[in-house]
């Protein structure tokens, strides 16, 4: 029973180096890559009828699609983390300065410009 729980926490390792379960964006990238490989290889085979070259095109499609999807996902995650950090700092500052003289939401009364009636 304990061994089954350890295996479920361990996750799936792709090629023995990439833990797909615990690496962000890895699962989606591999799935997109598989779809890209099938699509590219099949289209190339249907147009040329060359099996070996179609396999090569499919493998290249897998690599390009997987890497492209992974980088896209990682960049979006990094942007999201930066936005979350900015929001957390803003909330912290609001709580800290709320009701004080330094409160940025409290604006002094607007003065009338000179010469205006």
matplotlib code that plots the C-alpha trace (Angstrom):
import matplotlib.pyplot as plt

x = [0.0, 2.8, 4.7, 1.7, 1.4, 5.1, 4.8, 1.8, 3.7, 6.8, 5.2, 6.1, 9.6, 10.2, 13.4, 14.4, 15.3, 12.1, 9.5, 6.4, 4.1, 6.1, 7.6, 5.4, 4.1, 5.8, 2.7, 0.9, 4.1, 4.6, 1.0, 1.2, 4.4, 2.8, 0.0, 2.4, 4.5, 1.5, 0.2, 3.5, 4.5, 1.1, 0.9, 4.4, 3.7, 0.4, 2.1, 5.4, 4.8, 8.3, 8.2, 11.7, 11.6, 8.1, 9.3, 12.1, 9.7, 7.4, 10.3, 11.3, 7.7, 7.6, 10.8, 9.7, 6.1, 7.2, 9.9, 7.7, 4.8, 7.0, 8.7, 5.4, 3.9, 6.9, 7.0, 3.3, 3.9, 6.7, 4.5, 1.8, 4.2, 5.4, 1.8, 1.0, 4.1, 3.1, -0.5, 0.8, 3.1, 0.2, -2.1, 0.6, 1.3, -2.4, -2.8, 0.3, -0.5, -4.3, -5.5, -2.1, -0.7, 1.2, -2.0, -1.8, -5.6, -6.1, -5.6, -5.4, -8.3, -8.0, -7.0, -8.4, -5.9, -5.0, -7.0, -10.0, -13.3]
y = [0.0, 2.4, 1.6, 2.5, 5.9, 6.5, 5.6, 7.9, 10.8, 10.0, 10.8, 9.9, 10.4, 11.0, 9.6, 9.2, 12.9, 15.0, 14.5, 15.3, 15.4, 17.9, 20.1, 23.0, 23.0, 19.7, 17.6, 20.0, 20.5, 16.8, 16.3, 19.2, 17.8, 14.4, 16.0, 18.1, 15.0, 13.0, 15.9, 16.7, 13.1, 12.2, 15.2, 14.6, 10.9, 11.6, 14.1, 12.2, 8.5, 8.4, 6.5, 7.3, 10.9, 11.2, 9.8, 12.4, 15.2, 13.8, 13.7, 17.3, 18.3, 16.8, 18.6, 22.0, 21.8, 20.5, 23.2, 26.0, 25.0, 24.7, 28.0, 29.8, 28.3, 29.1, 32.7, 33.1, 31.6, 34.0, 37.0, 35.7, 35.5, 39.0, 40.3, 38.4, 39.8, 43.4, 42.8, 41.4, 44.4, 46.7, 45.0, 45.1, 48.8, 49.6, 47.8, 49.5, 53.0, 53.0, 55.9, 57.5, 60.7, 58.7, 57.0, 57.4, 57.1, 60.2, 63.2, 66.7, 69.0, 70.5, 74.1, 76.5, 77.8, 81.5, 83.8, 81.4, 82.9]
z = [0.0, 0.9, -2.3, -4.4, -2.8, -3.4, -7.0, -7.5, -6.0, -8.0, -11.4, -14.9, -16.1, -19.8, -21.0, -17.4, -16.9, -17.2, -14.5, -16.4, -13.4, -11.4, -14.1, -15.0, -18.6, -19.4, -19.8, -22.1, -24.2, -24.7, -25.7, -28.1, -29.5, -30.1, -32.0, -34.0, -34.8, -36.0, -38.0, -39.7, -40.4, -41.8, -44.0, -45.3, -45.9, -47.8, -50.0, -50.8, -49.8, -48.3, -45.0, -43.6, -44.5, -43.1, -39.8, -39.8, -40.5, -37.7, -35.2, -36.2, -35.8, -32.3, -31.3, -32.7, -31.4, -27.9, -27.4, -28.8, -26.6, -23.5, -24.0, -24.7, -21.5, -19.4, -20.6, -19.8, -16.3, -15.7, -16.7, -14.4, -11.5, -12.1, -12.1, -8.9, -7.2, -8.2, -6.9, -3.6, -3.1, -3.9, -1.4, 1.2, 0.6, 0.8, 4.1, 5.5, 4.4, 4.7, 6.8, 7.1, 5.7, 3.1, 1.7, -2.1, -2.5, -0.2, -2.3, -0.8, -1.6, -5.1, -5.0, -7.5, -10.0, -9.7, -12.0, -12.1, -11.0]

ax = plt.figure().add_subplot(projection="3d")
ax.plot(x, y, z, "-o")
ax.set_aspect("equal")
plt.show()
